[in-house]
Amino acid sequence: MNWDQIEGNWKQFVGAARAKWGELTDDELQQAKGSREKFEGVLQERYGTAKEKVREEVDDFIRRLQ
């Protein structure tokens, strides 16, 4: 699965993301609106994680969704 597919299926992705990153709020997920950059920024802010670590976590999460 690539990010273009996630953007097209954002509502389904949000459910899976919420299961993984349970502290994310609806507002934060809505703020991302399908943008990987915004989504990673929200994760960085919420969890205080470095940009590189967030990118790795998101990549791993996407691989597991397939």
FENNOR-V312875 format. One record per residue. N is the residue number from 1. RES is the residue in one small letter. PSI is psi in degrees with one decimal (* if undefined). OMEGA is omega as a letter, one per 30 degrees, with the letter a starting at -180 (* if undefined). BURIAL is b if it has 16 or more other ideal C-beta (glycine too) atoms within 10 Angstrom, else e. Layout:
# FENNOR-V312875
n	res	psi	omega	burial
N	RES	PSI	OMEGA	BURIAL
N	RES	PSI	OMEGA	BURIAL
This chain:
# FENNOR-V312875
n	res	psi	omega	burial
1	m	136.0	l	e
2	n	173.2	a	e
3	w	-30.4	l	e
4	d	-40.0	l	e
5	q	-38.4	l	e
6	i	-43.3	l	b
7	e	-41.2	a	e
8	g	-23.9	a	e
9	n	40.7	a	e
10	w	-41.6	a	b
11	k	-40.3	l	e
12	q	-38.7	l	e
13	f	-39.4	a	b
14	v	-41.6	l	b
15	g	-44.2	l	e
16	a	-39.9	l	e
17	a	-39.1	l	b
18	r	-35.2	l	e
19	a	-37.0	a	e
20	k	-47.7	a	e
21	w	75.8	a	b
22	g	-17.4	a	e
23	e	-9.1	l	e
24	l	138.2	l	b
25	t	164.4	l	e
26	d	-39.9	l	e
27	d	-41.9	l	e
28	e	-42.8	l	b
29	l	-37.2	l	b
30	q	-35.7	l	e
31	q	-37.3	a	e
32	a	-34.8	l	b
33	k	38.0	l	e
34	g	-6.5	a	b
35	s	122.8	l	e
36	r	-43.5	a	b
37	e	-45.0	l	e
38	k	-40.7	l	e
39	f	-45.8	l	b
40	e	-36.2	l	b
41	g	-40.6	l	b
42	v	-44.0	l	b
43	l	-42.4	l	b
44	q	-47.0	a	e
45	e	-45.4	a	e
46	r	-43.3	a	e
47	y	-5.8	l	e
48	g	36.7	a	e
49	t	146.1	l	e
50	a	150.8	a	e
51	k	-44.7	a	e
52	e	-40.1	a	e
53	k	-41.2	l	e
54	v	-44.5	l	b
55	r	-43.7	l	e
56	e	-44.2	a	e
57	e	-42.6	a	b
58	v	-44.2	l	b
59	d	-45.7	l	e
60	d	-42.0	l	e
61	f	-44.0	a	e
62	i	-42.1	l	b
63	r	-38.0	a	e
64	r	-22.4	l	e
65	l	-20.3	a	e
66	q	*	*	e
